[in-house]
Amino acid sequence: MHPKNRTKLANRVIKAAEAALAAQHYAAPVDVLVGIGWLDGGTVKRWRQGRVDDLQRGVQTNLSRISEAMKLFRRFSRSRHRYERQGLLVEPHALTQAQRVLQAQAVGPVTILDSEPRRASIEHESTHDEP
């Protein structure tokens, strides 16, 4: 991708991520794709309802551009020192609120990891972290 185009895409990704954070206190890759106009919100709604099997088919660009947008999203997340896990970018106060809710419902202590992960979430072979 040409550096000029990457800069334009980065600005669109940042704007979409910030809008999602402002609206719902977290941003997911799907929020960014909708925000930059590559994915229709109606398609996402049908996908969440189970009426669309493959969300990727609804994305209006090629895989290399999607990949570049997700790299830019991760870079945005790290530059803002936000909690990023499995592709979600979460505002710190939203984590605090979630921890309070979990603690109120839990029998034992609840901890939300706020340090750097040992591996990127994409590198996990299973749904559980290894010790």
Contacts in CASP RR format, 6 or more apart in sequence:
PFRMAT RR
TARGET T0000
AUTHOR 0000-0000-0000
METHOD contacts of the structure
MODEL  1
MHPKNRTKLANRVIKAAEAALAAQHYAAPVDVLVGIGWLDGGTVKRWRQG
RVDDLQRGVQTNLSRISEAMKLFRRFSRSRHRYERQGLLVEPHALTQAQR
VLQAQAVGPVTILDSEPRRASIEHESTHDEP
1 9 0 8 1.000
1 64 0 8 1.000
1 65 0 8 1.000
1 68 0 8 1.000
6 68 0 8 1.000
6 72 0 8 1.000
9 36 0 8 1.000
9 65 0 8 1.000
9 68 0 8 1.000
9 69 0 8 1.000
9 72 0 8 1.000
10 72 0 8 1.000
10 75 0 8 1.000
10 76 0 8 1.000
12 35 0 8 1.000
12 36 0 8 1.000
13 32 0 8 1.000
13 36 0 8 1.000
13 69 0 8 1.000
13 72 0 8 1.000
13 73 0 8 1.000
13 76 0 8 1.000
14 72 0 8 1.000
14 76 0 8 1.000
15 35 0 8 1.000
16 27 0 8 1.000
16 31 0 8 1.000
16 32 0 8 1.000
16 34 0 8 1.000
16 35 0 8 1.000
16 36 0 8 1.000
17 27 0 8 1.000
17 31 0 8 1.000
17 32 0 8 1.000
17 73 0 8 1.000
17 76 0 8 1.000
17 77 0 8 1.000
17 89 0 8 1.000
18 27 0 8 1.000
19 35 0 8 1.000
20 26 0 8 1.000
20 27 0 8 1.000
20 28 0 8 1.000
20 31 0 8 1.000
20 32 0 8 1.000
20 35 0 8 1.000
21 27 0 8 1.000
21 89 0 8 1.000
21 91 0 8 1.000
24 31 0 8 1.000
25 90 0 8 1.000
25 91 0 8 1.000
25 93 0 8 1.000
25 94 0 8 1.000
26 88 0 8 1.000
26 89 0 8 1.000
26 90 0 8 1.000
26 91 0 8 1.000
26 94 0 8 1.000
27 73 0 8 1.000
27 88 0 8 1.000
27 89 0 8 1.000
28 87 0 8 1.000
28 88 0 8 1.000
28 89 0 8 1.000
29 70 0 8 1.000
29 73 0 8 1.000
29 87 0 8 1.000
30 39 0 8 1.000
30 44 0 8 1.000
30 55 0 8 1.000
32 69 0 8 1.000
32 70 0 8 1.000
32 73 0 8 1.000
33 39 0 8 1.000
33 59 0 8 1.000
33 66 0 8 1.000
33 69 0 8 1.000
34 40 0 8 1.000
34 41 0 8 1.000
34 44 0 8 1.000
36 69 0 8 1.000
37 60 0 8 1.000
38 59 0 8 1.000
38 60 0 8 1.000
38 61 0 8 1.000
38 65 0 8 1.000
38 66 0 8 1.000
38 69 0 8 1.000
39 55 0 8 1.000
39 58 0 8 1.000
39 59 0 8 1.000
39 60 0 8 1.000
40 58 0 8 1.000
40 60 0 8 1.000
43 52 0 8 1.000
43 55 0 8 1.000
43 58 0 8 1.000
44 55 0 8 1.000
46 52 0 8 1.000
47 55 0 8 1.000
52 58 0 8 1.000
59 66 0 8 1.000
73 87 0 8 1.000
73 89 0 8 1.000
74 84 0 8 1.000
74 87 0 8 1.000
76 89 0 8 1.000
77 84 0 8 1.000
77 89 0 8 1.000
78 84 0 8 1.000
80 89 0 8 1.000
82 89 0 8 1.000
82 90 0 8 1.000
82 91 0 8 1.000
82 92 0 8 1.000
83 89 0 8 1.000
83 90 0 8 1.000
83 92 0 8 1.000
83 95 0 8 1.000
83 112 0 8 1.000
83 114 0 8 1.000
84 90 0 8 1.000
85 113 0 8 1.000
85 117 0 8 1.000
85 121 0 8 1.000
86 121 0 8 1.000
87 121 0 8 1.000
95 112 0 8 1.000
95 114 0 8 1.000
98 112 0 8 1.000
99 110 0 8 1.000
99 111 0 8 1.000
99 112 0 8 1.000
102 110 0 8 1.000
103 109 0 8 1.000
103 110 0 8 1.000
117 129 0 8 1.000
118 129 0 8 1.000
END
